[in-house]
Amino acid sequence: MPSELEVRCTVSNCYFWAQDNFCAADQILITSDQSSPQSPESLAADASLSQMAETPVQNREITCCHTFRAH
């Protein structure tokens, strides 16, 4: 069960960016770069996200936020 979580983001040209660097998205999708060749829009609209395989990584530099949507 999802909990309420404060998510901060400094990418101010994102549609979900809110004042004081808050992320106002209802859902956040983060995957490994290697496992996500799809565009952010197609992944965010995918109804089967809960069925995606786990994507372990060795460091944060190879992760990708697919929630981003440009203004």
Residue, then its C-alpha position, 0 to 999 in steps of 0.5 A: m500500500p503506497s504511503e504519502l511521501e514527500v518527493r522533491c525535484t529541482v527540474s523546474n521545466c517538468y509539468f509536475w514541478a511545484q513551488d519549493n521543488f516539490c513533485a506534484a505527480d500522482q505516481i513516480l516511475i524510476t527504472s534503470d537506464q538499460s531496461s527502459p528504452q521506451s519513451p517516458e510517455s509510453l511507460a507512464a501510460d502503460a497499464s502493466l507497470s506493476q508487472m515490470a521486472e525488477t531493475p537492480v542497479q549498481n549506482r544512482e547514475i544509471t537510473c532514469c525518472h520516467t515521470f518527467r514530462a516537459h511543460 
